[in-house]
Amino acid sequence: MASPQTLDLDDRRLLAAWAADCAERVLPLFERHAPDDTRPRDGIVRTRAFARGEIDAAEMIRRRFETGRAASAVRDPAARAAAFAAGQASGVAHMGAHALGAAAYAVRAAGLGDSGSDADELRWQIGHMSAEVRRALRRLPVLETDSSGPLGSGLLASGGLAVTIRALQASVVEAP
């Protein structure tokens, strides 16, 4: 049985586009420190192609780790977080919950970057969600309530990443 964090293909394509937008906003923080390393940008391009239906999930799954490995090429914390954001966006084809990871790492990168604008980044992400993206995000389990994926008890469930994911999940809850 598939994890509830996986979501169906249509939802993963929707979330991939949103996650790519989140990751791309902080990509300059990585490229400033590693201008010749195209892995994060290439990963975002592939993520957008997946969102448009031009690349299948199997191809994205085979290549999803390439993008995030770029984080080991830089020491700057904002640059590392930006690479992780792109890596998480690449993982959405495998499991929709990675979209929240991409957004959380983008917020971290923005907060560690020159402007220190993590709150502004989070507001942008929430404002940039379409109604369809909100619906898809609502289908994901709440952080730490399902152990079968990235929203389990691992890295995304701790520290500032968890705070951001909880804020994103709270923002999509339907009003009573």
Buried (B, 14 or more C-beta within 10 A) or exposed (E): EEBBBBBEBEBBBBBBBBBBBBBBBBBBBBBBBBEEBEBBBBBBBBBBBBBEEEBEBEBBBEBBEBBBBBBEBBEBBBBBBBBBBBBBBBBBBBBBBBBBBBBBBBBBBBBBBEEEBBEEBBBBBBEEBEEBBBBBBEBBBEBBEBEBBBBBEEBBBEEBBBBBBBBBBEBBEEEE
